Amino acid sequence: SVIIPTLNAEKYLKKILNVLETQTKLPEEVIIIDSGSEDETLKIAKRNKKIKLLSIPKSQFDHGGTRTKAAKLAKGDI
């Protein structure tokens, strides 16, 4: 599983997702956890139906806690 925390990441998100799709070993899943983006981040993420998208308020973002929240949704083997 790949977890990508985002906040106004439109500048980078397309490239990251393209790179993930060209890897020899594809991720079992991609989880994007967004904390209040105001750019095109969510629109880009929603284009790919395979992506699990979780939105949280900016006030709830915490570097460790946000990743832990997304990791609990992950199906991949640790």
QUIRAPE-V206957 format. One record per helix or strand of 3 or more residues. SS is the DSSP state (~ for helix, > for strand). FROM is the first residue (numbers start at 1). LEN is the number of residues. Records with the same first field share a line. If there is no record, write none. Layout:
BEGIN
SS = FROM-LEN ; FROM-LEN
END
This chain:
BEGIN
> = 2-5 ; 30-5 ; 51-5
~ = 10-12 ; 41-7 ; 58-3 ; 63-11
END
